[in-house]
Amino acid sequence: MKFRGKIVDVACLNHFTRVVTTISKLTKTCVLRLNPDNLFFVLSGKVANGGVSMWCELSQANFFDEYQMEGVSPENNEICLELAPENLSRALKTIQNAKSVKVKLTKKHCPCLTVCAELPTLSSISRVVTHDVPVDVIPKRLWHEFKEPSVPDYDVSIYLPPLKTIKNVVDRMKNLSNFLVIEANMNGEMNLKIETDLVSVTTYFKDLGNPPWGDGASQDGGPTQSRDPDSMAEARVDVRKLQQFLVGQQVNPSKSMCSEFICTSSTSVTKVSPKAGGACPSLHPRYRPSECPPPDSAA
C-alpha cells in the first residue's frame, strides 16, 4: 500500500484543516478511507443505540495538487486507516503558512500518516517540519463496516437558518431538557421545541426554503411529492450531541440542510461547503457533495 499527497494552495490547506478540526470535535477516533478519487472520514456509530454516524466525503482534486495511492490490490484499490483526528488537526494547525505540505503513509515504529511541511524562510536554507500521526491499518475483511450509511427516504428536507443562530438557541434549551424536538415542513417552516412537565419552549423559523431535490429524491419521487406542505415531520434528538456538532463546526458552509424521517428518531444535518465539491461533514448524513444543490446563496 502506498499513499502520497501534496497541498500547495494555502486556501485548500486551510479548508482541509477546518474539515479535520470539525471532525475532531465530534469523535476521538475515526476511519480514513482513501481511493484514487476521494478521501472519506467515517464514523460508524450505532445510531439506534444513541451513537452518531458520520460520513465526510472529499474530492482529492479539490485539495491536493499531487495525489498518488496504491491500494491493497488492483481489484480493491483502497486504503482504510483508523486514526485520532485530533492528532491530525494539531499537526495541520501548526503549518497553516507552509509553502507546501506533503502527506504520506509511512512505516516507522508503527504505521503513520507523516505530515511534512516546507515553511517560508528569509534565508536560502529551507525549514521543514515533520509530524507523524500514528494510524492503524484496517484489514479488508472489516471494510464493510465503513461503507456509506444507509438512510431511509426523507419525509421533509429544509434549509437551515445560520448554524450560529441554531447554536445560540440550543445553548439556552440544553438547561431545560436532555432532548430537543426538531420539526419542519415543506413550506420552509422549522421549530425547535423543548417539552417537559414544567415547561414548554418553542422557537419558530419561517421562510427557510426547501431543497429542490425533484424526482431524484427517491425511486418513486419521494414522500415529499405527495406530502401536505403544512404537515410537520419531527425528530427527537439528544440536545447535548446536537450542541457538540454545532460547537465543533469549522467549515463555514454557505448552506446547511436538515432532512427528517417520521419513521425513525434520527435527523440528518448536511453542510454544503462554499467551494464546489467540498466537504459535507454530517450527522447521520444523506447526501454527498456532488448531489447537493450549488451553494449560490446563503441560507
Secondary structure, DSSP 4 states (H G I P E B T S, - for coil): -EEEEEE--HHHHHHHHHHHHHHHHH-S-EEEEE-SSEEEEEEE--GGGT--EEEEEEEGGGT-SEEEEE-SSSSS--EEEEE-HHHHHHHHHTTTT-SEEEEEEEESSSEEEEEEEEEP-SSSS-EEEEEEEEEEEPPGGGGGGGSPPP-PPPSEEEEPPPHHHHHHHHHHHTTT-SEEEEEE-TTS-EEEEEE-SS-EEEEEE--------GGGGSTTS-GGGTS-TT--EEEEEEHHHHHHHHHH--S--SEEEEEE-TTSS-EEEEEE-SSTT----EES----GGGSPP--S--
